[in-house]
Amino acid sequence: MYFYRIADSLKEDFPSLEKLLGEEPFYQLIRSYLSRYPSVHWSLRDAGKSLPHFLQGHAVQRRWPFLAELARFEWELLDLFDVADAVPLSKDRLAAIPAEQWESIPLSLVPGCRLFQSPWPLDQIRQAIVRNQTNKHWQRCTTYLQIWRQDFKVYYATLQAMEYQLLRTVLRGTNFGQVCERVAVQLGVEEAPLVAAQQLKCWLNQDILRGDV
């Protein structure tokens, strides 16, 4: 019974894996997983932490070579829900900053926002599994994803390469002027201010910029 308690918990943590494999094959996989990575904590919160690593090189990957990546993605979605809160930068606070000082506005991401890169189109794969389109043959394709928590719910979205690189810059800590410079390198000086401002507005709407920097 304890096994099924853990397995049912992992079914909730990795819903796409369970739906793709089917209930009984999923339970068999979890039995094998727990024999190598037994749960040692009273809480089941981290019981599936090593599942993505376990799936790397597993025989099941011959049929679904993206499975370890899908598990890694679903673990990120789960893990992000429990990270610490941070006060996001608000539109009102930004509006109070004089226009001539915008260039030096410090930008960094809240803990509840992460970037995810994968060699598989995981967003499309996950949506196909939800629609029971499990027999589709998927091709490798570098995919950039943003995962963030807002209003007690976790979201994810596919990013273009430039958007991903801009957010990587913000993740390391930067300012609005440097964001504009990076956009200018990609699109030219004339388009940079407008595109950078649109990106800033999007990030503000998502509450992913720290307001305590």
N, C-alpha and C positions, 0 to 999 in steps of 0.2 A: 504493500500500500504506500510505503514511503517513496518507492520508485515512481509510482503513478502521480504522487503529489508533486514531485520534482518535474516529471515529464509534462504534466499539465501546466505547470508554471512556465516551462520553456516553450510550450505550444503558444502561450499568450505572448511570450517575449519574441518569438520568431514565427509569426503567423504565416508569412509567405512560404517559408521552408516547409511548414507542416502541410499547407494546402498543396504545394507542389509535389511533395513526396507521397502524401496520403498518410492517414493516421497510423496504421500498423508499421509501415516502413520507417516513419518518423520515430516511433517508439523504439524500434530496433536500433536505429541510429543513436538515439539518446542512451540506450543501454550500453552500447559500445563506447560512447563518449564518457559516460560516468564511470566506466571501469578504468579509464585512464585519468580522468579529472573528477574524482569524487567530490561531492559537496561537503565542505568541512565547516560551514558556518550555519548557525541556527536560522539565519535569514536566507531566503532563496534569491535575494536581489542579484547576487553576482554568480549564480549557479551556471549561467550561460556565457560567462565572460570569455572562456577559452574555446568556445565552440567554433568561431571562425578559424582559429589556428588549427584546431582538430580536423577541420574539413579540408585543409590544404593537403593535397596529395591523397585524399581518401578516394576509394574506388567509386563512390557515388559521383565524383566529379567527372568521370568519363562520360556520363550521360548529360550532366549539367555542369559544364566547366566554370560557370559563373557562381556556383553555389556558395563557396567560401566568401566571395565578395558580397553576395546578397546577405549572408549572415553577418558580415562585418558592418554592413549598412544598417541592418535592423538593430544590431547592438548599439550603434551610435544613436539611433532614434530613441531607444530605451534609455540609454545612459544620459542623454542630454536632458531628459525630463527632470532629473534629480540634481542638476548642478546648482551652484549658488546663484542667488539673485544679484542683480546690480541695477542701480538707477540708470535708466536710459536717457540719452540726450533728447530733450523735448523741443518741439518747434517753437514754443514760446521763449525758451532760453536762447535758442539760436537767433530768433528775431530780435532779441535784446542786444545782440552783439553788433556794433557798428560795421557797416559794409567794408570799410577800409581795413578792418581787422580779420575778415573772413579767411584770408590767406593763411593766417597762423592758427586757426582753430584746430586744437589737437583732436585727433580721431583714433579711437581704438574700439575693439569689439567687446561686447558684454560676454561673460562666460557662457551664456545661453545661445551662442551662435558658433557654429563650426563649419569648416570647409571640408569637402570630401571629394577626392578624385579617384576614379575607377577606370579600368580598361574595358568595362562593360556598361551598356546603357541601362543601369539599374532601375531608373525611374520608369522606363518603358517595360522592363521585365516585370517589375512589381505590379504595375497596372494590368499587364496581360494576365498575371496569375489571379488577380482579383476577378477578372472577367472570364476565368477558366480557359484562357487561351494558352494552355501549357505545352502544346506540341510545336509551337513556333520555333524555328531555328534562328538563333541569335548570333550576330557577328560582333566581334570585338570592336569597340568604338570608345575612344577616350571620352569620358563624361565628367563634367564638373558640376558638383552639387553644393548648395548651401542648405544647411540644416539649422533651424532656429526655433526657440521657444518663445511664445507670445501669448499672454492671457491664459496660461496653464494648458496650452496646447502646443504640440510640436509640429512644425511644418517643414517641408523641403521643396526646393525648386532647382531646376536645371539652369546653369549659368553658361553664358558665352565665355570664351577663353579670356577676353579682356576684362569682363566683370569679375571673373575668378581671380585674376592677377591683381586687380584693384583691391579686392577684399583681402587678399594675402598681404598686401601692403598695409592695409588698415589693421590687420591682425597683429602685425609686428609693431604697430604704433607709428603714426605719421601725422600730417596736417593736411588741411584742405588744399593748400597751395601745391603740395607734392602730388596729390591726387590729380589736380589739373595738369601738372607737368607730364604725368604718365599717360593721361588721355591724349595730350597734345602729340606725344611721340607716336601714338597709334593712329590718330585721326587728323592731326594737324592743329595748328594754333587757333584757327578761327572757330572750329567746332568744340574745342576743349571746354570752355567755360560752361556752355549750355549742357553738354553731356555730363560733365562732372556735377553740375547742379541737379540734374535729373537723377543721377545716382545717389546723391546726398538725400534728396527727397524720398527716394525709395527706401533707403536705409533708415531714415527717420520714421517712416510709416511702419516699418517692421520692428522698431524699438531695438535695433541691434548695435547701436552706437552707445558707448559709455557716456554718462553725463557727469561722472565724478572725476574726470581727468583734469 
